[in-house]
Structure formats: C-alpha cells, structure tokens
Amino acid sequence: MNGGVNSLDRIFKPRSVAVIGASEDATRISGRPISYLLKGGFKGPIYPINPNRDTVQGLRCYGSIRDLPEVPDVAVLAVAANRTLEAVSDCAGLGVPGAILFAAGFAETGEAGRRAQDEILTAARSADMRLLGPNCLGAFCASQGFFGTFGTSLERGFPTPGPVAVVSQSGAYGQHLTYMAGARGMGVNYCITTGNELDIDVAEALLWLVRQPDVRVIMAYGEGARDGGRLITAFEEALARGKSVIFMKVGSSPVGARAITSHTAALAGSDQVYTDIFRQFGVIRARSTEEQLDIAYACARGIFPQGNSLGIVTVSGGAGVQAADFAHAEGLDVVPLSETGRTRLQEVLSFVSVSNPLDLTGQTVNDEKLLERGLEVLRDENFDAVLAYFSTIPLMRAAAVSLRQLLSDAACGTPDRLMVLSMTADIDVVREFEAAGFLVFEDNRRAIVAISALVRLAESFRASAAAPKIRKASNGSEVNLGKIPLSEASAKRLLSQGGLPILDELLANDAEDAVAAASRLGFPVAMKIVSPDILHKTEIGGVILNVADAEAVRQNFATLLERAKKVPGAQIEGVLVSPMAPRGVETILGTLIDPTFGPLVMFGLGGVLVEVFRDVSFRLAPFDDAEALRMINDTKAAVILAGTRGAGPSDLTALARALSNLSHFAAANARVIDTVDVNPFLVLPEGQGAVALDAVIVPHG
Amino acid sequence: MNGGVNSLDRIFKPRSVAVIGASEDATRISGRPISYLLKGGFKGPIYPINPNRDTVQGLRCYGSIRDLPEVPDVAVLAVAANRTLEAVSDCAGLGVPGAILFAAGFAETGEAGRRAQDEILTAARSADMRLLGPNCLGAFCASQGFFGTFGTSLERGFPTPGPVAVVSQSGAYGQHLTYMAGARGMGVNYCITTGNELDIDVAEALLWLVRQPDVRVIMAYGEGARDGGRLITAFEEALARGKSVIFMKVGSSPVGARAITSHTAALAGSDQVYTDIFRQFGVIRARSTEEQLDIAYACARGIFPQGNSLGIVTVSGGAGVQAADFAHAEGLDVVPLSETGRTRLQEVLSFVSVSNPLDLTGQTVNDEKLLERGLEVLRDENFDAVLAYFSTIPLMRAAAVSLRQLLSDAACGTPDRLMVLSMTADIDVVREFEAAGFLVFEDNRRAIVAISALVRLAESFRASAAAPKIRKASNGSEVNLGKIPLSEASAKRLLSQGGLPILDELLANDAEDAVAAASRLGFPVAMKIVSPDILHKTEIGGVILNVADAEAVRQNFATLLERAKKVPGAQIEGVLVSPMAPRGVETILGTLIDPTFGPLVMFGLGGVLVEVFRDVSFRLAPFDDAEALRMINDTKAAVILAGTRGAGPSDLTALARALSNLSHFAAANARVIDTVDVNPFLVLPEGQGAVALDAVIVPHG
C-alpha cells in the first residue's frame, strides 16, 4: 500500500481523466468510458487518447498521454493486455497518480499472465502510481460525474448519488449490486471493482470508502482477503465511524472454494473464520444478494434501534403469527403489551384479541380509528422497532394515501423510531412511503431480517464505543519457550503465566517425591507421565486416576515409567501428581495462526459430538472479556454452561477471563507459537472458577 | 365431513350463486361479490337477495332465498354475525348445498361466539349443507368466473386461470398469495379461505383441490391442523397424483404459538412434528412467503429433475462461486465437468478456466459463439438441472433477444431438462423467456432454493410410486399389556415380540437362579433390579455392571434387593442378569401419541448434548425401512453412524429395521400405549445388529 489510502482520492474522485485507447464507438468497451463521462456530466477535463483519431465522440483526441496539456489525475486504460505495460509505463513516466486497468488476460489465466501483471506493478511502483485492476470493470463516483467503467448497466441510466457505496472484487457482481440498489431507490455514489487486485484490493478500497464523509453504507463482495490485517483495519474504522458494512463473502462450500481457486489467485480462508471475524468486527455477512440489498436499504435509512424489542401490527392474524415466528428466529423480542396499552386498546378493539402481534383485522380498511388507536398505543409502548403489515391494501391508491397520513401522524412524535412496513404497492406509492420516512418491504421475513441486522449493527456500534475494537498490543509479552518440544507440565506452566488457571500440581522425580507430593495435595490424586515426546498419554496408559494411598503412589510411579517405555527413546521429565479434577463442564480452548488474519482463539464444548455439530467459535486475538462472552454465546455450549437438567450454572466469568487471557497469550506469542490446545478446560460451578486439565503447545515448525 | 369431499364441488365450482344481503354499493363488503361475479363473467345465474331492493347492480333482486326460481348451488352470506343463523337456516330449509359465511364475530371472539357458530353448524348439518367460514374471505374459481369473495385485490384485475391453487386459513394471507402469484405471472384458478373452519378446514379443501384435474400446484397456509389424519390423506393423495403442495405453517416460535392461540381456536402442534411429517409426505414447507411463491412458480413449470446434479454457467466468476455455495447448502451436487466436456470447451475458451461452475466472463456479451458452445457442452453433460446467470445483461433488449434465441436453440433437443435463469430484466422480457420455457429468478439463492425443492419433490414422487405412503393397517397386532405398570423386563419382552432386538437376558428370582443365569450367559454379566415401580434404576444404584464371578453375583443380588428398599413398597419381580453390552453408538428410540397426528416415532442420538442440539427426527407410524433411513439421515446421528474418527460404520440396516418395527408396534398399540422409550438403543458395528439396553412403556393414563 504505497502512498497511503488517501492516495486513492485521485483515482476514485479525479479532477481530470485520460482514456487511453478511447474509441469513437460508444457501444464498445473502449468507447463507453468517454460516452459515460460525457453523459454523466464529469466536472473536469476528459482527454481521449488514440493515435489514429483527431476527435473522439466530439472531444479533441490526443496521440499520446505525453501530448496532454496537464497530467491527468487518473488514466483509464481501455487497451488490450499486451498494450497495458507500455501504457502504464507512459503514465508512470509522466507522474499520473493512478490508472484503471480494464484488460483481462493476466493472473487469472496462469503463470505467464501473473508475470506480465507483476511487471506492470513494478513499473507503477517506481513512480508511486496506484493501480485498479487489471481484469476489472473500473469505478465510478456519481456526484463527480466520474464513470471510469465499461459496465453496460449505465446504458439504462446513471446512479443517483446517495449514502451507499459498492466495492467488489468481481466486476459483474459489483455492477449487479449497483443496478439493483438503484432499482430499489437507493442512492449509490461510489462503485469500485478491484478485479485481479494487483495493487488496490477490496480491503483498501473499503477503507477509503469508510473515510468518505458522504458514505454511510457499504456493500462489499470478496472471495477471500489477501491481507486480513488490512481488512480488519477497514472494519474497525467503519465501526468507529458508525458506518454499516454488509459483506458478501463467497466460497463457503467445497465446490465454491474450488471455483474460487480457479477464478482468482485469492486464497479462500476457512469460511467459519470469516463468519466469526465479521461478527467480532460488526460486519453483517449477507446470506444472499437480496439480503445484502435489503440490509443496505435498511441501513441507508439511518435509524439503528437501541434494543431488540419489536412491536408488530397487522391486518391479518396469520401474517402476525408468521412475523412473530421470523422475529423469534432472528433474535428479536416480540414483548407482550403493557397492561396500560392493553386497556387502552380494548376500549376501541373489543372484537380483536389485544396482544403483540396486534391483529387489527381487515376492518382496518373500513375503520381508520382502529388503525389510528393501534398505532398510538404501539408508539407509547416504546418498542425499539415496529413492523406494520398491510398486505395488498396499499394497491388501492386511496387506501394508500390515508394509510400514509395515519402512519405519519403516529410517527411524528418519534421520528427516530424505526417503523418498517410490509406491504405490496405500486412503485410510486412505495417511494412516497419511503419519502415519509418508512422502510418498505414486500415480504415479512425480509423485513424482519433487515430489522435484526440493524439491531446487531447498533449493538456493535455501542460495543465499539464502549471498548474500541482497535487491536492494541497484547497485554502479555513473548514467553521464553525453553526446551522444545514442550511437555504437558511446561505447557501448563507457560499458560499459567499467561493467566490460565491450572490445578495445583507437582512434578515428581522419583516415587518418594511423588508420595510427598500426594500427601501435600491430599488423597486421592491423579498421576500422569510427563514427557515432551509423549503427547497422547492415554494411548499408552500414561494417566492413572484415583490413586488412593502412599503405597499405590509408589506402585503407580513404577507402572508409569514402565509404560513410558512403549515410546522408545522418550525423554521422561517425571510424573505429575495432581488432585483429582472436580466436576465441571468440559470445554476446549485453542489458538492457531490463520494465514489470512493471524492469531485466532477457538472455543467449543469438549467431547466427540462437537466435531459432528461443528459447534465452535473463533475470534481474532487479542480481545477482552466482553468479546469472550459473545464468543461463548455463539455456541450451544452457552446453553449447557447456563445449566440444564438440574445442573446449575457454570462459572462463565472464569471461562471468559481464561479465553481473553489466552487471546493475549496467543497474540504476544504469534511469532513463536503455532497452536495451543487446552483440552479439556473444565468450567466449574458458578463462583468456583475453571481449570485447564491438559495442554499442548506446538511452537512454530 | 358430511357428504364427502365431492360435496364441495357445488361450493367451489357452483353453477348458480345467491348473494344474501347483496348491496348496490360495489365498494362495500356486501356489494363486492355481485360486482366481481358480473365483471368476472360468472357463467350461471346470479341472484342478489335483499328485501329492501328490486334490483342490485342492474340484476333483479329477490326478497328472500325462498323466492328464487331455483335452488342455487351456493349461497354467499354477506350479512352480519347476528343474521347469519337465520340465513343459514333458510338455505338449509331449501336444500342449498353450500354456503360461504363472511361474518366475523364468532369463535375468534370467545365462548359466546363459539356457541353461536355451533348453532349454525347444527342447522347446516341437519340438511347436509356444507359451510365455508365464518370469518373468511370466501373463495373463487377463475375459470368459472365464480368470485364468492370480498377481497379487495380483485379491484386490480381478475386472476388468469392456470395450474396453481391457493388454500388458506387466513383470508388476508390467501389474498396476498393470490395477488403476488398473479404478479409473478402464475395462473391461479382457485383460492379458498377457510377462516374459523366451522365445517370445511384447510385439509378438506386441500384434498378437494388435489382432486381437481386442472390443479397441479397448491400453496397452502395453516396455523395448525384440527384433524391430522385428514391432512395426511390430502398429502398422500397429492403425492400419488404427482401434485406439488407448498405449505406455510406458522407458529414455530413460542410467541408465534401464543399469537395463534389468541387468533384462532386451532391447536398449534409441535412445530418440528409438522416439519418432519411434511417431509415424510413430500410436502415442501416454505420458510417465507417469497419462498412459497418461488417454489410454486418453479413447480408450475412442471419439470421435476430426476437427480440433484446441477450445472452452472455464468458471466461472472463471482456469481458462479456464490451459486455453488448456495447449491451445496441446499443439497445440490455441482459435479465436475466430464473430460470430454472440458476438452470441447477448451477449444473455444482458451482464456477461461473450464469447470463447473463455468464462468464465460463478460465476453459473453461480445461473443455469441462463447455462450453457444458453453450451452451445448452443458447440455451434453446431462446435468439434472442447469442454472444460467446473466446478471443485468438482458436489461438491454437486443442482448436479451439474442440470448433467448441461443438458449432456446441449446434447449431444443432437451425440452424436459430444467433450465433456470438468474437475471434482471424488464417484466415483458422476463415473460418472453418464460414463454420460451425457462424459469427466471432475480436472485441466485432463490433460484437454487427453488431447484432444490423441485429435486426433493421429484424424490418424493418416486418414493411414493415405489412404495405408496398411504398408511396401511400396521403389520403388528395389539399386545396384551398384562400387569400394569410394566417393568423393564416386561417392556423389553413386549418390544421384542414387536421385532426390537434385546440382549439374551434372564430374570432371576433368587441368588442361585442369578448364578445359574450368569454361568449360562458367561461372565462378566450386568445385574439390574426389576420392578414396575422403579423406573429410574440408576438413581438408587439398581444397576451393577461387570459382575465377574459367581460369588460376586450372590453378593450383588443381595445388594440390589437392599437398595430396592429405597423405594418403599416397590414390587420386586427379581433381578435381570444379562451379558455386558457390546460397544456401539448409543441412540434413543421412542414413540408418542401426537394429539393432531396420532402415533409418532422419534429417533435421536443418546446423551445429554442431544437435548441441547435438538437433533431428533419424527415420523408418523407406521413406516417402512426406507422411510426409517430417511428419518435417520435427517439427524446428525447419521454422521456418527457412518463412522468418524477411526470408528467404522454402524449397522444402519438393523437400526432402520428396528425403527420401522417400532413404528408398526406403535401403530398397532396406539389405543393402549401412550409412550415407549428405548434408551439407550445400541447400534453395533455394521453387520452386527443393534440392541435395546433399556426400555420403558407407559400405557394410556
């Protein structure tokens, strides 16, 4: 990232544009940028460059970029792959700050293409010139009239500037999103497509967009990040600035991942890691294109509910039940009406059952009072959001007009309250409701999903304000690993220094040592062989539990040494004597170095079933106790730890503290430690703490 | 159900209609039916009835139904609740076959309303008259021009007859579905709304629709069935006739269920039972209204892929990866291209990576040959379905026309192959593609979900043809329960007679008996106290494992009798001596009587985690081994039974047989047995069978 993210201003909001290879034919790839710049009303000079013409589309045409009266901010290269290097070199020689490379035929085709694009990068870097592409669809900034793209959907009209931006690795997908957003009535001011990402990638473009004051909502598309740190930086800054990022990350299936490998050079990270990191950094992961658009649409309204309570009012009991089902599935709370609210409603609504969802029945069409009173009461209930279902009633214009008036009156005391309508109407009627401040969806489920995303975003904004996610240096410092490989005892000692609770256990060098240790700890004890060469102790019978007295300790000491011989040449450090473990919930804590994002912490329940249910969660290290709690709550382990079947609650505080301590340990030791496995990590009943019963630390290869 | 389902012909496809309470004002509820019948072109006589008028909307009006020149097929009652009984009685007296009751204010308002509607039912039943409603929006049959409804959406135009039908408990929801289906280009010939279901319910209306030759696809909405058997009958007949039922069942959340209770008198069944029974009987459960419409749209095309292989062709690599992800999640198989196919493609597509998904890149716009060859090769790969993504390209009419031509040419040799397009275009362009035989979606995920539903329906149709789901009498016969309550030994004996494998175990009456038994079985053995009064043996230490020799048997016999005294007055049948259980996967089998559907079988993994993960499946009893296998595969237990972590596969055949035997046992004993719990049911390694280790049978209260 040379020149810093601000160096992208010239490429994405240029004051002047040169189009190299500009064509007279406005329907060709090389003709479209000039045509779009003209029709789109670009505010600065446009310089077509083509040695074979005097004019292009009515503009004076230049033979070479060297002939221009000034150095343009950006050069759009509408030339083939084999002419791209020369054009980039020419620009670099002149000091052009940035270039957009349309040509395909580079890294995506194989090794030769990769070498060719690397040469281009070298030429650009030598002059601090920034590159977008190659193999991309370009970029635009609607408010500037800058359209450095050959996307065909602009033929249908230009985007209206607004708070929404699009950044997409895939050109076609970016164009698709932009078009659909416009059709949905959203103002899209920026679209950036990054293609092969020779220089600028989605992460950097995203960061640039986050910093634009006129951007509030960003729809992003990517198949995997090259540099996870850059992506995290963009996410953190978006959170800090209260901007919404809705990300479509593809490649979650084996076949999807295969298709990515053949499509781009990007490494597809483990899919769940993306899901969890998005969650950690307040990014909404869209599950479909439609969902991405729905949530962006809702975010653009700018009202983020401060809680998850939802009021539902309908003209159909069935739709109300349906909406309540969806709300429950999406984590919203359809709280009952207050006693006051019920009483007030019963005065006018004797014939309907008064509850939340509130079914006003089809009578709403005939009786305005009904709806008026219903809305008044719902407003006074102070729900964080209200969903109102009107089915196809607003298809009748007269009904739509009076409905809009009633809704506006009801909302007027609370303009900051989120009011979402689920209804079917003609597009101009929908636009009128939107102009009055309401969000409009045609499908109950989509409305609920969007509301839920707003609630989650609001939570993330609040959490970020309370404790910025910006990763500080870890609390811990790098440990001295000492002798490698590490035995269980050494691993536990290191983790204990890092703040993980371990049992009070003693390493015995001979049988009498062991007896003394056991006597000090109190019988019965557990005895384990300790050797850096024996990682799977149970397989050789290297763990003996419930050792009852001194004589048994002596016998078992000998037995353990004998069994250790099954691993020829194993170095024996001694025998670990520890108290018998108390009863608790077995969990697994772990750390690993993700190639994209760096040190991660994993949490899950212990036991074989967990693998089958894939019920684990990840977080980027380091993080605090609050994030650790969220991490625990992302798994079903939370249900068990909360207490089930007569078992009381477990010590969540101790578990969360252990996870956050482990995260600092992992971050501080990312250079020296590859993985840590704490298995089992026993969580004791509430107030009694937690304890690591076994641990393995694997240093870097 | 008096008169049988065919008696509904007169109500849903009448030859003559009387409208009681007909109003001159076509905008009022009581005026709309006449207006709609006139505008909709009803083919028979229309008789307005209103004692205060001579004509209504230009038609001769009658003072009473008794004044009509003939007995009409159906009477539409557009009168208030307090005038409904009189009108129904008049109709019944004349022998009118059916009536549609609009009025609200009955069971949905409380006990008085319920009594009022019960009186109405009595009056109707006395004359074998069928009733739709009350508190419903009526019904229509578009091809007859029959519109016995006051739904306002008809103001926007009348439905085009076609293969789709709607049946909905909720009037507003039914109208909403009908309107949206029409807007989507589907022909909807029937809509029936059942309201309070005083007589006709969703199940019976569904069965009637299934039997109409001109209906192929049915969208249903319900909040819970009153009579599960009737619903199952409709489902079975739909399957046998190859008709698609897409059901929106609401009330899955606690709050949703609460809203139902207050909205209608229907009992909401356990939600998962509905999901599983829908699956058993080939009914697609829609997860949103949009999904219900999408799948109905796809079904109406009438092509059901015979397998789950999917070819994907795109103009954007990103969209291809995305589609592959969705396909994987929905159980479709994006199989790699054949070697031949790859070679053929590489001849023309040197610059793209040739695979499935096949990314033809944006070049498709400029180079028709590319798409032509791509489509040819995909056709010859014989995928069960093909998804083609064209993004916004068809927004340009010229591109759309050539695209449609190319697609039609490619499809012309294989008209029965499912070709689904994901693209954005103007509505008239979409209609042209549909007329050419293609399904068109605007969102990749929605397209994939619809394809997946078609594949599942095709599987259900095939399974039904191979072994009709129609429930035959159970294989088994009712058992003689004998002494009640039943001890473990008695329960196992009964289940063993029903075909469940149990260990070869012996009931001992005294210590020497037990020693003899143990010697016969071979040491070590397990010993358990047997008493119908001690159902939770482990709690009192009533199970002793690994009993090694004769002396230990004697000691433990005494110990068990001693421990049994902890349950004062418990009748002791003796001590069960059995071989130690072999190693296997612990599962739970159970049966229960569902209040809606009758005897159900449940299956799940053993262990405490299963409750947390709610990983169980249900099936209506009785069923065969094939259904039992599907039932097992609905749970994650299938993964463990298939073998994980070095463990080999378990005996699925034995497990499936046990489940199907248990289902026949449950069905045969539905009158006498309330629940059966077989826990644990141990599934041994492949070829070694399975065995019930413990069982509890609870007879009806």
Interface residues (C-beta under 8 A of the other chain):
Chain A: I29 A104 G105 E108 T109 L137 T152 S153 E155 R156 S168 Q169 S170 G171 A172 Y173 Q175 H176 Y179 M180 A183 Y221 E223 M248 V250 G251 S252 S253 P254 V255 G256 R258 A259 I260 S262 H263 T264 R287 S288 T289 E290 T314 V315 S316 G317 G318 A319 G320 V321 Q322 A324 D325 F326 A327 H328 A329 V334 F351 S353 S355 P357 D359 T361 G362 Q363 V365 N366 S391 T392 I393 L395 M396 A399 T424 E442 D443 N444 R445 R446 L605 G607 V608 L609 E611 V612 F613 D615 K636 V639 I640 T644 R645
Chain B: I29 A104 G105 E108 T109 L137 T152 S153 E155 R156 S168 Q169 S170 G171 A172 Y173 Q175 H176 Y179 M180 A183 Y221 E223 M248 V250 G251 S252 S253 P254 V255 G256 R258 A259 I260 S262 H263 T264 R287 S288 T289 E290 T314 V315 S316 G317 G318 A319 G320 V321 Q322 A324 D325 F326 A327 H328 A329 V334 F351 S353 S355 P357 D359 T361 G362 Q363 V365 N366 S391 T392 I393 L395 M396 A399 T424 E442 D443 N444 R445 R446 L605 G607 V608 L609 E611 V612 F613 D615 K636 V639 I640 T644 R645
